[in-house]
Structure formats: structure tokens, C-alpha cells
Amino acid sequence: MTRTCRLPDGREFAVATAAASRLCAGVIVLDPVVYAQTDAAAAAAESLGRELAARHADLPPSRIPGLAEARDLYKSFGMEPTRHRPSSEALLRRLLRGKGLYRISNLVDACNLASLSFLLPIGMYDLDRIEGDVVVRSGEPGEEYPGIRKGPVHLEGRLGLFDAAGPFGSPTSDSARTSTGARTTRVLAVVMATSGYPAATMASHLEACGRIFADYCRAETAFATVLGGEA
């Protein structure tokens, strides 16, 4: 099972040994990307959201087949998905309740569109705000980070992403420190599923993710690989 790779700038991206038996990670670097405040990606995400809401209107999230994968990932790390929801489920729940998606930028909107397309959590980060190598592992006691639009995200015993400066992401919420913004030109995105997820399917998600960001953010895929997953 491959659990490490080198990003185009030479940094290592690794899934810790203890996490590798439970996680399939799709890793993609988009370089360059163009930040903009436009409506096209948001409109596409809202349209897909309406289709999903109509399809699943009578089902609670726990019975929506596409959400089971992310929920199983959480449970494998001892995380309760009804308390700390996967970001993909949180998006769909907003739509099922008739709420619109947050509109921040074309980058965030494109990420939302991809997450709704796969119903898997996707962490998206400004690569230039990440310090050094990246490792995906369970958090230790006291490890946390300020979330976007929320208080501290506690990672003790939970799946998270870490760099030389500490934790900066999880399948629940990204951090303020590495969030994308008007100065973002390079993006690291990580799609997360259980170790039993087919590697070929994850690879197809990365291809689709690259197309979505190309269409709405004028992005180019500089790197993409799958760590873990079943052959």
C-alpha cells in the first residue's frame, strides 16, 4: 500500500502508518488557480444540490447511500458522524433543509461542487500557506486549530492533517490558517474515503475534480495521486 508521495515542490505528503489501514486519500495539486468572486461554480453546485435534494427528500442522511462512505470513515477513527459531520454531509444537509450554500469564491464553490458530486469530504488548502511536509494522522491530546467561521476544531483521536506548524485540516472543517483567499495561486486538495474505497474510483474523482477547477477556476492539475484504497 502506497502511503507517501512527493508534491511538485518537493514536499512529502504522507499518511501515517496507523491511519493508512483506515484511509484512502486522493491528493491533487492545482497550479495555477485563479481566485474570483463569480457565480458560475456556485450556480452549478446549487443546481446539483437541487437534484440531490429532490432525489433524497424523504430520507434522513443516515439512509442516503452516498453518505455511508464518509460516515464509515468517521466511525473507523472513533468519530461520531452525527456529532462531527463530514463536510460532504454538512453540505447536503443544508440543501435538504432548503438552505443555500455559502458563497465565498469560485475556489470554495468548485470544491463544494466536487464534494457534492462524490459525496465525499474534500479538504482544500492554500499550498503556499502550508509549512513544510504534510502528514495525515489521528490527533494527539490538545491538538486543535481555529476553524473557518467557527471555534476551535479539536483533533484528539480524530483524523487530521498536520504540517510543521501543527494541525490545519480535517474531513469536517478546514482551518483559517491555510484557507484559500484572494492571493491563492496554488491549491492542495485531499479527497477522503475508507481504505476499502476502490483506488480506481478515487482516481476518477481526482480527474473530475481537476476538470471542475479547470472549468471554474482556470486551474491546471500539476499533480494527482491516490494513497491507499483497494486495487
Phi and psi in degrees as GROMACS dihedral restraints (atoms count N, CA, C in turn):
[ dihedral_restraints ]
;  ai    aj    ak    al  type     phi  dphi    fc
    3     4     5     6     1   -78.5    20    10
    4     5     6     7     1   127.6    20    10
    6     7     8     9     1  -128.8    20    10
    7     8     9    10     1     4.7    20    10
    9    10    11    12     1  -135.5    20    10
   10    11    12    13     1   154.8    20    10
   12    13    14    15     1  -153.6    20    10
   13    14    15    16     1   166.9    20    10
   15    16    17    18     1  -110.5    20    10
   16    17    18    19     1   125.4    20    10
   18    19    20    21     1   -72.7    20    10
   19    20    21    22     1   163.4    20    10
   21    22    23    24     1   -56.7    20    10
   22    23    24    25     1   -27.3    20    10
   24    25    26    27     1   -88.3    20    10
   25    26    27    28     1     7.4    20    10
   27    28    29    30     1    96.5    20    10
   28    29    30    31     1   -11.3    20    10
   30    31    32    33     1   -71.9    20    10
   31    32    33    34     1   150.1    20    10
   33    34    35    36     1   -89.2    20    10
   34    35    36    37     1   138.9    20    10
   36    37    38    39     1  -118.2    20    10
   37    38    39    40     1   121.1    20    10
   39    40    41    42     1  -133.6    20    10
   40    41    42    43     1   146.2    20    10
   42    43    44    45     1  -101.8    20    10
   43    44    45    46     1   121.0    20    10
   45    46    47    48     1   -58.2    20    10
   46    47    48    49     1   150.6    20    10
   48    49    50    51     1   -53.8    20    10
   49    50    51    52     1   -43.1    20    10
   51    52    53    54     1   -67.2    20    10
   52    53    54    55     1   -25.7    20    10
   54    55    56    57     1   -91.0    20    10
   55    56    57    58     1   -23.8    20    10
   57    58    59    60     1   -62.6    20    10
   58    59    60    61     1   -29.3    20    10
   60    61    62    63     1   -75.6    20    10
   61    62    63    64     1    -6.5    20    10
   63    64    65    66     1  -122.1    20    10
   64    65    66    67     1    -6.9    20    10
   66    67    68    69     1  -129.1    20    10
   67    68    69    70     1   136.8    20    10
   69    70    71    72     1  -113.0    20    10
   70    71    72    73     1   123.7    20    10
   72    73    74    75     1  -120.9    20    10
   73    74    75    76     1   125.5    20    10
   75    76    77    78     1   -95.7    20    10
   76    77    78    79     1   120.6    20    10
   78    79    80    81     1  -113.2    20    10
   79    80    81    82     1   127.6    20    10
   81    82    83    84     1  -138.5    20    10
   82    83    84    85     1   136.2    20    10
   84    85    86    87     1  -111.9    20    10
   85    86    87    88     1   126.2    20    10
   87    88    89    90     1  -109.9    20    10
   88    89    90    91     1   114.8    20    10
   90    91    92    93     1  -152.5    20    10
   91    92    93    94     1   110.9    20    10
   93    94    95    96     1   -91.6    20    10
   94    95    96    97     1   170.7    20    10
   96    97    98    99     1  -128.2    20    10
   97    98    99   100     1   158.1    20    10
   99   100   101   102     1  -119.6    20    10
  100   101   102   103     1   115.9    20    10
  102   103   104   105     1   -76.9    20    10
  103   104   105   106     1   136.7    20    10
  105   106   107   108     1  -156.7    20    10
  106   107   108   109     1   157.8    20    10
  108   109   110   111     1  -108.7    20    10
  109   110   111   112     1    82.5    20    10
  111   112   113   114     1  -124.5    20    10
  112   113   114   115     1   169.0    20    10
  114   115   116   117     1  -102.8    20    10
  115   116   117   118     1    -7.0    20    10
  117   118   119   120     1   -63.3    20    10
  118   119   120   121     1   -49.2    20    10
  120   121   122   123     1   -66.8    20    10
  121   122   123   124     1   -38.7    20    10
  123   124   125   126     1   -62.9    20    10
  124   125   126   127     1   -41.1    20    10
  126   127   128   129     1   -63.4    20    10
  127   128   129   130     1   -40.2    20    10
  129   130   131   132     1   -66.1    20    10
  130   131   132   133     1   -40.3    20    10
  132   133   134   135     1   -66.0    20    10
  133   134   135   136     1   -41.6    20    10
  135   136   137   138     1   -64.3    20    10
  136   137   138   139     1   -39.0    20    10
  138   139   140   141     1   -64.2    20    10
  139   140   141   142     1   -46.4    20    10
  141   142   143   144     1   -63.1    20    10
  142   143   144   145     1   -38.8    20    10
  144   145   146   147     1   -60.9    20    10
  145   146   147   148     1   -40.2    20    10
  147   148   149   150     1   -64.0    20    10
  148   149   150   151     1   -38.8    20    10
  150   151   152   153     1   -63.0    20    10
  151   152   153   154     1   -44.3    20    10
  153   154   155   156     1   -66.4    20    10
  154   155   156   157     1   -39.6    20    10
  156   157   158   159     1   -64.0    20    10
  157   158   159   160     1   -40.7    20    10
  159   160   161   162     1   -67.0    20    10
  160   161   162   163     1   -37.5    20    10
  162   163   164   165     1   -69.9    20    10
  163   164   165   166     1   -33.7    20    10
  165   166   167   168     1  -116.4    20    10
  166   167   168   169     1    20.7    20    10
  168   169   170   171     1   -57.0    20    10
  169   170   171   172     1   -32.5    20    10
  171   172   173   174     1   -98.1    20    10
  172   173   174   175     1     7.9    20    10
  174   175   176   177     1  -113.5    20    10
  175   176   177   178     1   137.2    20    10
  177   178   179   180     1   -71.8    20    10
  178   179   180   181     1   155.0    20    10
  180   181   182   183     1   -52.2    20    10
  181   182   183   184     1   -34.6    20    10
  183   184   185   186     1   -64.4    20    10
  184   185   186   187     1   -16.3    20    10
  186   187   188   189     1  -110.5    20    10
  187   188   189   190     1     5.5    20    10
  189   190   191   192     1   -84.3    20    10
  190   191   192   193     1   115.6    20    10
  192   193   194   195     1   -54.6    20    10
  193   194   195   196     1   -41.3    20    10
  195   196   197   198     1   -65.8    20    10
  196   197   198   199     1   -19.8    20    10
  198   199   200   201     1   -88.1    20    10
  199   200   201   202     1   -11.5    20    10
  201   202   203   204     1   -62.0    20    10
  202   203   204   205     1   -35.4    20    10
  204   205   206   207     1   -61.5    20    10
  205   206   207   208     1   -49.0    20    10
  207   208   209   210     1   -65.6    20    10
  208   209   210   211     1   -38.1    20    10
  210   211   212   213     1   -64.4    20    10
  211   212   213   214     1   -40.0    20    10
  213   214   215   216     1   -65.4    20    10
  214   215   216   217     1   -37.0    20    10
  216   217   218   219     1   -59.7    20    10
  217   218   219   220     1   -46.6    20    10
  219   220   221   222     1   -60.6    20    10
  220   221   222   223     1   -46.4    20    10
  222   223   224   225     1   -62.8    20    10
  223   224   225   226     1   -33.3    20    10
  225   226   227   228     1   -66.5    20    10
  226   227   228   229     1   -21.8    20    10
  228   229   230   231     1  -102.7    20    10
  229   230   231   232     1    13.8    20    10
  231   232   233   234     1    72.8    20    10
  232   233   234   235     1    21.2    20    10
  234   235   236   237     1  -100.3    20    10
  235   236   237   238     1   135.7    20    10
  237   238   239   240     1   -89.4    20    10
  238   239   240   241     1   110.7    20    10
  240   241   242   243     1   -67.2    20    10
  241   242   243   244     1   -15.6    20    10
  243   244   245   246     1   -82.5    20    10
  244   245   246   247     1   -16.6    20    10
  246   247   248   249     1   -98.8    20    10
  247   248   249   250     1   -40.1    20    10
  249   250   251   252     1  -124.9    20    10
  250   251   252   253     1    89.3    20    10
  252   253   254   255     1   -75.9    20    10
  253   254   255   256     1   141.5    20    10
  255   256   257   258     1   -56.9    20    10
  256   257   258   259     1   144.5    20    10
  258   259   260   261     1   -59.3    20    10
  259   260   261   262     1   -33.3    20    10
  261   262   263   264     1   -65.6    20    10
  262   263   264   265     1   -39.9    20    10
  264   265   266   267     1   -68.8    20    10
  265   266   267   268     1   -38.7    20    10
  267   268   269   270     1   -61.2    20    10
  268   269   270   271     1   -39.2    20    10
  270   271   272   273     1   -62.5    20    10
  271   272   273   274     1   -49.7    20    10
  273   274   275   276     1   -65.2    20    10
  274   275   276   277     1   -37.4    20    10
  276   277   278   279     1   -61.3    20    10
  277   278   279   280     1   -39.7    20    10
  279   280   281   282     1   -59.2    20    10
  280   281   282   283     1   -42.2    20    10
  282   283   284   285     1   -71.0    20    10
  283   284   285   286     1   -38.7    20    10
  285   286   287   288     1   -64.0    20    10
  286   287   288   289     1   -27.4    20    10
  288   289   290   291     1   -88.9    20    10
  289   290   291   292     1     4.3    20    10
  291   292   293   294     1    81.0    20    10
  292   293   294   295     1    14.0    20    10
  294   295   296   297     1   -94.8    20    10
  295   296   297   298     1   146.4    20    10
  297   298   299   300     1   -79.6    20    10
  298   299   300   301     1   168.7    20    10
  300   301   302   303     1   -84.0    20    10
  301   302   303   304     1   152.1    20    10
  303   304   305   306     1   -64.1    20    10
  304   305   306   307     1   136.0    20    10
  306   307   308   309     1  -111.5    20    10
  307   308   309   310     1   113.1    20    10
  309   310   311   312     1  -119.3    20    10
  310   311   312   313     1   -50.5    20    10
  312   313   314   315     1  -162.2    20    10
  313   314   315   316     1   170.3    20    10
  315   316   317   318     1   -63.7    20    10
  316   317   318   319     1   -30.5    20    10
  318   319   320   321     1   -66.1    20    10
  319   320   321   322     1   -48.9    20    10
  321   322   323   324     1   -64.7    20    10
  322   323   324   325     1   -42.2    20    10
  324   325   326   327     1   -63.3    20    10
  325   326   327   328     1   -39.9    20    10
  327   328   329   330     1   -66.1    20    10
  328   329   330   331     1   -38.6    20    10
  330   331   332   333     1   -64.6    20    10
  331   332   333   334     1   -41.6    20    10
  333   334   335   336     1   -61.1    20    10
  334   335   336   337     1   -42.3    20    10
  336   337   338   339     1   -61.6    20    10
  337   338   339   340     1   -44.0    20    10
  339   340   341   342     1   -64.8    20    10
  340   341   342   343     1   -43.1    20    10
  342   343   344   345     1   -63.1    20    10
  343   344   345   346     1   -40.2    20    10
  345   346   347   348     1   -69.3    20    10
  346   347   348   349     1   -30.5    20    10
  348   349   350   351     1   -67.5    20    10
  349   350   351   352     1   -37.7    20    10
  351   352   353   354     1  -101.6    20    10
  352   353   354   355     1   -17.6    20    10
  354   355   356   357     1    54.8    20    10
  355   356   357   358     1    39.3    20    10
  357   358   359   360     1  -123.2    20    10
  358   359   360   361     1   148.1    20    10
  360   361   362   363     1   -69.5    20    10
  361   362   363   364     1   138.4    20    10
  363   364   365   366     1  -128.0    20    10
  364   365   366   367     1   122.4    20    10
  366   367   368   369     1   -91.4    20    10
  367   368   369   370     1   132.5    20    10
  369   370   371   372     1  -125.3    20    10
  370   371   372   373     1   129.7    20    10
  372   373   374   375     1  -137.8    20    10
  373   374   375   376     1   147.5    20    10
  375   376   377   378     1   -74.2    20    10
  376   377   378   379     1   111.5    20    10
  378   379   380   381     1   -61.1    20    10
  379   380   381   382     1   -30.8    20    10
  381   382   383   384     1   -77.0    20    10
  382   383   384   385     1    -8.1    20    10
  384   385   386   387     1  -102.0    20    10
  385   386   387   388     1    -0.6    20    10
  387   388   389   390     1   -89.0    20    10
  388   389   390   391     1   135.0    20    10
  390   391   392   393     1  -104.2    20    10
  391   392   393   394     1   109.3    20    10
  393   394   395   396     1    76.0    20    10
  394   395   396   397     1  -154.6    20    10
  396   397   398   399     1   -70.0    20    10
  397   398   399   400     1   162.2    20    10
  399   400   401   402     1  -120.6    20    10
  400   401   402   403     1   136.0    20    10
  402   403   404   405     1  -131.1    20    10
  403   404   405   406     1   139.9    20    10
  405   406   407   408     1  -104.3    20    10
  406   407   408   409     1   123.6    20    10
  408   409   410   411     1  -160.5    20    10
  409   410   411   412     1   177.0    20    10
  411   412   413   414     1   -79.6    20    10
  412   413   414   415     1   143.0    20    10
  414   415   416   417     1   -74.9    20    10
  415   416   417   418     1   152.1    20    10
  417   418   419   420     1   -94.2    20    10
  418   419   420   421     1   165.9    20    10
  420   421   422   423     1   -54.1    20    10
  421   422   423   424     1   132.7    20    10
  423   424   425   426     1    87.0    20    10
  424   425   426   427     1    -8.5    20    10
  426   427   428   429     1   -79.7    20    10
  427   428   429   430     1   127.5    20    10
  429   430   431   432     1  -160.0    20    10
  430   431   432   433     1   170.3    20    10
  432   433   434   435     1  -150.9    20    10
  433   434   435   436     1   156.0    20    10
  435   436   437   438     1   -69.8    20    10
  436   437   438   439     1   121.5    20    10
  438   439   440   441     1   -80.3    20    10
  439   440   441   442     1   169.3    20    10
  441   442   443   444     1   -80.3    20    10
  442   443   444   445     1   124.2    20    10
  444   445   446   447     1    60.9    20    10
  445   446   447   448     1    25.1    20    10
  447   448   449   450     1  -156.4    20    10
  448   449   450   451     1   175.7    20    10
  450   451   452   453     1   -76.0    20    10
  451   452   453   454     1  -161.3    20    10
  453   454   455   456     1   -62.0    20    10
  454   455   456   457     1   141.2    20    10
  456   457   458   459     1  -101.3    20    10
  457   458   459   460     1   111.5    20    10
  459   460   461   462     1   -86.0    20    10
  460   461   462   463     1   133.1    20    10
  462   463   464   465     1  -114.6    20    10
  463   464   465   466     1     2.4    20    10
  465   466   467   468     1   -56.1    20    10
  466   467   468   469     1   119.6    20    10
  468   469   470   471     1    72.8    20    10
  469   470   471   472     1     8.1    20    10
  471   472   473   474     1  -118.4    20    10
  472   473   474   475     1   157.6    20    10
  474   475   476   477     1   -69.7    20    10
  475   476   477   478     1   131.3    20    10
  477   478   479   480     1  -150.8    20    10
  478   479   480   481     1   168.4    20    10
  480   481   482   483     1  -111.9    20    10
  481   482   483   484     1   138.4    20    10
  483   484   485   486     1  -134.2    20    10
  484   485   486   487     1   144.2    20    10
  486   487   488   489     1  -126.3    20    10
  487   488   489   490     1  -165.9    20    10
  489   490   491   492     1   -64.1    20    10
  490   491   492   493     1   -23.3    20    10
  492   493   494   495     1   -92.7    20    10
  493   494   495   496     1    -5.8    20    10
  495   496   497   498     1   122.7    20    10
  496   497   498   499     1  -161.4    20    10
  498   499   500   501     1   -72.5    20    10
  499   500   501   502     1   145.9    20    10
  501   502   503   504     1  -144.4    20    10
  502   503   504   505     1     3.5    20    10
  504   505   506   507     1  -171.2    20    10
  505   506   507   508     1   165.3    20    10
  507   508   509   510     1  -162.0    20    10
  508   509   510   511     1   170.0    20    10
  510   511   512   513     1   -73.1    20    10
  511   512   513   514     1    -1.9    20    10
  513   514   515   516     1   -96.3    20    10
  514   515   516   517     1   -47.0    20    10
  516   517   518   519     1  -156.5    20    10
  517   518   519   520     1   142.4    20    10
  519   520   521   522     1   -86.9    20    10
  520   521   522   523     1   168.3    20    10
  522   523   524   525     1   -97.2    20    10
  523   524   525   526     1   157.1    20    10
  525   526   527   528     1   -67.5    20    10
  526   527   528   529     1   -33.7    20    10
  528   529   530   531     1   -62.6    20    10
  529   530   531   532     1   -38.9    20    10
  531   532   533   534     1  -111.3    20    10
  532   533   534   535     1    16.8    20    10
  534   535   536   537     1   -69.5    20    10
  535   536   537   538     1   153.7    20    10
  537   538   539   540     1   -77.0    20    10
  538   539   540   541     1   156.8    20    10
  540   541   542   543     1  -161.9    20    10
  541   542   543   544     1  -165.7    20    10
  543   544   545   546     1   -61.8    20    10
  544   545   546   547     1   -25.0    20    10
  546   547   548   549     1   -93.9    20    10
  547   548   549   550     1     1.5    20    10
  549   550   551   552     1   -70.1    20    10
  550   551   552   553     1   128.3    20    10
  552   553   554   555     1  -124.5    20    10
  553   554   555   556     1   -14.5    20    10
  555   556   557   558     1  -133.7    20    10
  556   557   558   559     1   136.2    20    10
  558   559   560   561     1  -124.6    20    10
  559   560   561   562     1   136.2    20    10
  561   562   563   564     1  -107.5    20    10
  562   563   564   565     1   125.7    20    10
  564   565   566   567     1  -124.1    20    10
  565   566   567   568     1   142.9    20    10
  567   568   569   570     1  -130.6    20    10
  568   569   570   571     1   119.7    20    10
  570   571   572   573     1   -96.7    20    10
  571   572   573   574     1   131.6    20    10
  573   574   575   576     1  -120.8    20    10
  574   575   576   577     1   136.9    20    10
  576   577   578   579     1  -150.2    20    10
  577   578   579   580     1   178.3    20    10
  579   580   581   582     1   -73.1    20    10
  580   581   582   583     1   163.9    20    10
  582   583   584   585     1   -63.5    20    10
  583   584   585   586     1   -21.1    20    10
  585   586   587   588     1   -82.5    20    10
  586   587   588   589     1    -1.1    20    10
  588   589   590   591     1   -70.2    20    10
  589   590   591   592     1   137.4    20    10
  591   592   593   594     1   -63.9    20    10
  592   593   594   595     1   127.2    20    10
  594   595   596   597     1   -60.7    20    10
  595   596   597   598     1   -35.8    20    10
  597   598   599   600     1   -65.9    20    10
  598   599   600   601     1   -37.9    20    10
  600   601   602   603     1   -66.9    20    10
  601   602   603   604     1   -41.1    20    10
  603   604   605   606     1   -62.5    20    10
  604   605   606   607     1   -40.5    20    10
  606   607   608   609     1   -61.2    20    10
  607   608   609   610     1   -38.7    20    10
  609   610   611   612     1   -67.1    20    10
  610   611   612   613     1   -32.7    20    10
  612   613   614   615     1   -64.5    20    10
  613   614   615   616     1   -40.3    20    10
  615   616   617   618     1   -64.9    20    10
  616   617   618   619     1   -39.1    20    10
  618   619   620   621     1   -61.9    20    10
  619   620   621   622     1   -44.1    20    10
  621   622   623   624     1   -65.3    20    10
  622   623   624   625     1   -39.2    20    10
  624   625   626   627     1   -60.7    20    10
  625   626   627   628     1   -44.8    20    10
  627   628   629   630     1   -59.3    20    10
  628   629   630   631     1   -40.4    20    10
  630   631   632   633     1   -66.5    20    10
  631   632   633   634     1   -41.5    20    10
  633   634   635   636     1   -61.1    20    10
  634   635   636   637     1   -46.9    20    10
  636   637   638   639     1   -69.7    20    10
  637   638   639   640     1   -30.7    20    10
  639   640   641   642     1   -65.8    20    10
  640   641   642   643     1   -42.1    20    10
  642   643   644   645     1   -67.6    20    10
  643   644   645   646     1   -39.6    20    10
  645   646   647   648     1  -110.1    20    10
  646   647   648   649     1   -12.3    20    10
  648   649   650   651     1  -131.9    20    10
  649   650   651   652     1    11.0    20    10
  651   652   653   654     1    51.3    20    10
  652   653   654   655     1    39.3    20    10
  654   655   656   657     1   -89.8    20    10
  655   656   657   658     1   155.8    20    10
  657   658   659   660     1  -119.9    20    10
  658   659   660   661     1   138.7    20    10
  660   661   662   663     1   -82.2    20    10
  661   662   663   664     1   112.0    20    10
  663   664   665   666     1   -89.0    20    10
  664   665   666   667     1   -22.3    20    10
  666   667   668   669     1  -166.0    20    10
  667   668   669   670     1   142.1    20    10
  669   670   671   672     1  -156.5    20    10
  670   671   672   673     1   134.5    20    10
  672   673   674   675     1  -155.7    20    10
  673   674   675   676     1   162.6    20    10
  675   676   677   678     1  -115.8    20    10
  676   677   678   679     1   127.1    20    10
  678   679   680   681     1  -106.4    20    10
  679   680   681   682     1   119.0    20    10
  681   682   683   684     1    84.5    20    10
  682   683   684   685     1  -164.4    20    10
  684   685   686   687     1    88.4    20    10
  685   686   687   688     1   158.6    20    10
  687   688   689   690     1   -85.9    20    10
  688   689   690   691     1   141.6    20    10
